[in-house]
Amino acid sequence: MSTSGPARAAKAWAAALLTALVPQSALALETVLSAPGAPPDLVKRMTETSSVMTADARGLDTPIEILSAASSDYRTLVQILYDEGYFSPVVSIRLDGREAAEIDTLNLPNQINRATITVQTGPTFTFGTAIVAPVAAGTELPEEFATGKPATTGVLQDAARAGVQGWKEAGHAKAEVGSQRITARHAQARLDAEIDLHPGPRLTFGTMHIQGGTDVRPESIQKIAGFPTDEVYSPDKAKQVGTRLRRTGTFNVVTLVEHETPNPDGSLDFDATFEDLPKRRLTFGATLSSLEGLDISTTWTHRNVARRAQRFRFEATIRNIGGTEDIDGRFGIRMDQPDRLGPDDSTFYTAFLERRNTTHYNVSIATVGYGARRVFSDRLYAEAYGGLYFSNSDDAYGSERKFNYLIVPFRSEWDQRDSKISATCGYYLDAQIMPFLGFSGTDHGLRLFFDGRGYWDLGTGGRLVLAGRVQLGSVIGPPADGVTPDFLFFSGGAGTVRGQPFESLGIPVGTGVAGGRSFLGLSGEVRGRVTDKLSLVGFYDFGTVDTSAFIGSDAEFHAGAGLGARYDLGGFGPIRVDLAFPVQGDTGEGFQFYIGIGQAF
């Protein structure tokens, strides 16, 4: 059957109308990137960086958007190739067979269906001439910036930065890169680079101008900062000023910006701006174990007391909730004053009340003291204080035994771990020395304690880590029955030997058990990361105590071992779950579990 002319026209109009009214589904852009002979890592980088190759994921589907992406990719891909040492590349980006650079934006196609990127990397270049001049005495340029070495833009930038940094460290705060002559000799695949530096004059520190944004008194800021006025300029000294101010815990942001123009006398002023942290902070923590029960802790911190960047801290801990021992706890305060002494020194007041109820002794403690703290670096500090210490105890040696001391504790901590919450390499050392002078019939003596931890990554990028810990303690001077029981040493529990009951190992005294005058604890862990969040841990702990001031061959000992899991919570550290059992000694039996936040050590 034939169709008349008018009927055919009506059908055509209907089809056109339907096409206009019904939305057409956009076809995904087909993309291909080809780079013959290029290393796989380079191809991957270009693919992940290219705007065209990621157009679909970024929602780019109109012709103008795709053309704009292609236009930007010429520069992007060439820069990536320069970064990798290819200085004679050829990049072609064809959209439906047409070179993108030749497509007129005023005459775009209605649709673009296919994008093909072809990259000819050319040879890798090496340095011919490699000069940065003048350089300050002692400046170390990158070893890679030398004749015959692979040439990349990264090495060029590193060499320029090293040259400028060398002058800055010599006191030339306004040193900068001057002219640069970079010549690519394509026939020889060589890159000649000559970088001129402009050192500028040698300057000294001028004045630090406090711009506001903080409630801390200006005179306190100046005292804490220790701004090195009249000293020769040094980037490290400028950085140290900011570190001292941030160390107070008062400021969320400390910004120190040097003036653009030095003063006529050759000094350089700085502007300091601040953003204070909230004045008050409340934190909570908890640890659960099968025998010791639940321990709950909280701290309340008040920053910037009296507008002098002081920090007042109140802490409270309640222990043994639901455990085998009676509930006990601790309440303490500490006030740090960073503006009393020099810029790296501070003073503090401390006081606490504590009650300890354990299997082998009960003791009530009260202490108050005043001391000073010295910060040698971000990783090393020492502090000492003098104070009064009173205790009243019931233990294996008798009831209502009272001890009165004048104590002078010294402590130094050196932290070289790559992370405080979950280290994979480095070490941590904590040394404590405490002379105690007894009065009202109490003996004198000396208490020592050392805690050392080491971490080794087995070349796996943190996926398999060995961790080890050594704890040493000693009481020198009085016999064990002549010192407060909380100065003596026990072993067992989460902090010493997992799998053994808390403070279960001591020295037999009649029908009871007392603490030893010496202690040695050893712990080892193998930590394996299963996923980015989950890790599994195998561990072994050993502890021994003795009646003498130093561990002997006949000392009492026990050990525990087990398995654990860690789930990373980011900045809070991992949730820790350990299941342990005794493997040596007769102080415990059966499994014990421990739950907490952070690694065991």
Secondary structure as the mmCIF struct_conf table of DSSP 4:
data_model
#
loop_
_struct_conf.conf_type_id
_struct_conf.id
_struct_conf.beg_label_comp_id
_struct_conf.beg_label_asym_id
_struct_conf.beg_label_seq_id
_struct_conf.end_label_comp_id
_struct_conf.end_label_asym_id
_struct_conf.end_label_seq_id
HELX_RH_AL_P HELX_RH_AL_P1 GLY A 5 LEU A 21
BEND BEND1 VAL A 22 VAL A 22
HELX_LH_PP_P HELX_LH_PP_P1 PRO A 23 LEU A 29
STRN STRN1 GLU A 30 SER A 34
TURN_TY1_P TURN_TY1_P1 PRO A 36 GLY A 37
HELX_RH_AL_P HELX_RH_AL_P2 PRO A 40 THR A 49
TURN_TY1_P TURN_TY1_P2 SER A 51 GLY A 59
BEND BEND2 THR A 62 THR A 62
HELX_RH_AL_P HELX_RH_AL_P3 PRO A 63 ASP A 83
TURN_TY1_P TURN_TY1_P3 GLU A 84 GLY A 85
STRN STRN2 TYR A 86 TYR A 86
BEND BEND3 SER A 88 SER A 88
STRN STRN3 VAL A 90 LEU A 95
TURN_TY1_P TURN_TY1_P4 ASP A 96 GLY A 97
STRN STRN4 ARG A 98 GLU A 99
HELX_RH_3T_P HELX_RH_3T_P1 ALA A 100 GLU A 102
TURN_TY1_P TURN_TY1_P5 THR A 105 LEU A 106
BEND BEND4 ASN A 107 ASN A 107
BEND BEND5 ASN A 110 ASN A 110
STRN STRN5 ARG A 114 GLN A 120
HELX_LH_PP_P HELX_LH_PP_P2 PRO A 123 PRO A 123
STRN STRN6 THR A 124 THR A 124
HELX_LH_PP_P HELX_LH_PP_P3 PHE A 125 PHE A 125
STRN STRN7 THR A 126 ALA A 133
BEND BEND6 PRO A 134 PRO A 134
TURN_TY1_P TURN_TY1_P6 ALA A 137 GLY A 138
TURN_TY1_P TURN_TY1_P7 GLU A 143 GLU A 144
BEND BEND7 PHE A 145 ALA A 146
TURN_TY1_P TURN_TY1_P8 THR A 147 GLY A 148
BEND BEND8 LYS A 149 LYS A 149
STRN STRN8 PRO A 150 PRO A 150
HELX_LH_PP_P HELX_LH_PP_P4 ALA A 151 ALA A 151
HELX_RH_AL_P HELX_RH_AL_P4 THR A 153 GLU A 169
TURN_TY1_P TURN_TY1_P9 ALA A 170 GLY A 171
TURN_TY1_P TURN_TY1_P10 ALA A 173 LYS A 174
STRN STRN9 GLU A 176 ARG A 185
TURN_TY1_P TURN_TY1_P11 HIS A 186 ALA A 189
STRN STRN10 ARG A 190 HIS A 198
STRN STRN11 THR A 204 ILE A 210
BEND BEND9 VAL A 216 VAL A 216
HELX_RH_AL_P HELX_RH_AL_P5 PRO A 218 ALA A 225
TURN_TY1_P TURN_TY1_P12 GLY A 226 GLY A 226
TURN_TY1_P TURN_TY1_P13 THR A 229 ASP A 230
BEND BEND10 GLU A 231 GLU A 231
STRN STRN12 VAL A 232 VAL A 232
HELX_LH_PP_P HELX_LH_PP_P5 TYR A 233 TYR A 233
HELX_RH_AL_P HELX_RH_AL_P6 PRO A 235 ARG A 247
TURN_TY1_P TURN_TY1_P14 THR A 248 THR A 248
BEND BEND11 GLY A 249 GLY A 249
STRN STRN13 PHE A 251 GLU A 258
BEND BEND12 GLU A 260 THR A 261
TURN_TY1_P TURN_TY1_P15 PRO A 264 ASP A 265
BEND BEND13 GLY A 266 GLY A 266
STRN STRN14 SER A 267 ASP A 276
HELX_LH_PP_P HELX_LH_PP_P6 LEU A 277 PRO A 278
BEND BEND14 LYS A 279 LYS A 279
STRN STRN15 ARG A 280 SER A 289
TURN_TY1_P TURN_TY1_P16 SER A 290 GLU A 292
STRN STRN16 GLY A 293 VAL A 305
TURN_TY1_P TURN_TY1_P17 ALA A 306 ALA A 309
STRN STRN17 GLN A 310 ILE A 321
TURN_TY1_P TURN_TY1_P18 GLY A 322 GLY A 322
BEND BEND15 GLY A 323 GLU A 325
STRN STRN18 ASP A 328 GLN A 337
TURN_TY1_P TURN_TY1_P19 PRO A 338 ASP A 339
BEND BEND16 ARG A 340 LEU A 341
TURN_TY1_P TURN_TY1_P20 PRO A 343 ASP A 344
STRN STRN19 ASP A 345 ASN A 357
BEND BEND17 THR A 359 HIS A 360
STRN STRN20 ASN A 362 SER A 377
TURN_TY1_P TURN_TY1_P21 ASP A 378 ARG A 379
STRN STRN21 LEU A 380 ASP A 395
TURN_TY1_P TURN_TY1_P22 ALA A 396 TYR A 397
STRN STRN22 GLY A 398 ILE A 407
STRN STRN23 PHE A 410 ASP A 415
BEND BEND18 ASP A 418 ASP A 418
BEND BEND19 LYS A 420 SER A 422
BEND BEND20 THR A 424 CYS A 425
STRN STRN24 GLY A 426 GLY A 438
BEND BEND21 SER A 440 GLY A 441
HELX_LH_PP_P HELX_LH_PP_P7 THR A 442 HIS A 444
STRN STRN25 GLY A 445 ASP A 457
BEND BEND22 GLY A 459 THR A 460
TURN_TY1_P TURN_TY1_P23 GLY A 461 GLY A 462
BEND BEND23 ARG A 463 ARG A 463
STRN STRN26 LEU A 464 ILE A 476
BEND BEND24 GLY A 477 PRO A 478
HELX_RH_3T_P HELX_RH_3T_P2 ALA A 480 GLY A 482
BEND BEND25 VAL A 483 VAL A 483
HELX_RH_3T_P HELX_RH_3T_P3 PRO A 485 PHE A 487
BEND BEND26 LEU A 488 LEU A 488
STRN STRN27 PHE A 489 PHE A 489
STRN STRN28 SER A 491 SER A 491
BEND BEND27 GLY A 493 GLY A 493
TURN_TY1_P TURN_TY1_P24 ALA A 494 GLY A 495
BEND BEND28 THR A 496 THR A 496
TURN_TY1_P TURN_TY1_P25 ARG A 498 GLY A 499
BEND BEND29 GLN A 500 GLN A 500
TURN_TY1_P TURN_TY1_P26 PHE A 502 GLU A 503
STRN STRN29 LEU A 505 LEU A 505
STRN STRN30 ILE A 507 VAL A 509
TURN_TY1_P TURN_TY1_P27 GLY A 510 THR A 511
STRN STRN31 GLY A 512 ALA A 514
STRN STRN32 GLY A 516 GLY A 516
BEND BEND30 ARG A 517 ARG A 517
STRN STRN33 SER A 518 ARG A 529
BEND BEND31 VAL A 530 LYS A 533
STRN STRN34 LEU A 534 ASP A 546
BEND BEND32 THR A 547 PHE A 550
TURN_TY1_P TURN_TY1_P28 SER A 553 ASP A 554
STRN STRN35 GLU A 556 ASP A 568
HELX_RH_3T_P HELX_RH_3T_P4 GLY A 570 PHE A 572
STRN STRN36 PRO A 574 GLN A 584
BEND BEND33 GLY A 585 THR A 587
BEND BEND34 GLY A 590 GLY A 590
STRN STRN37 GLN A 592 ILE A 597
BEND BEND35 GLY A 598 GLY A 598
#
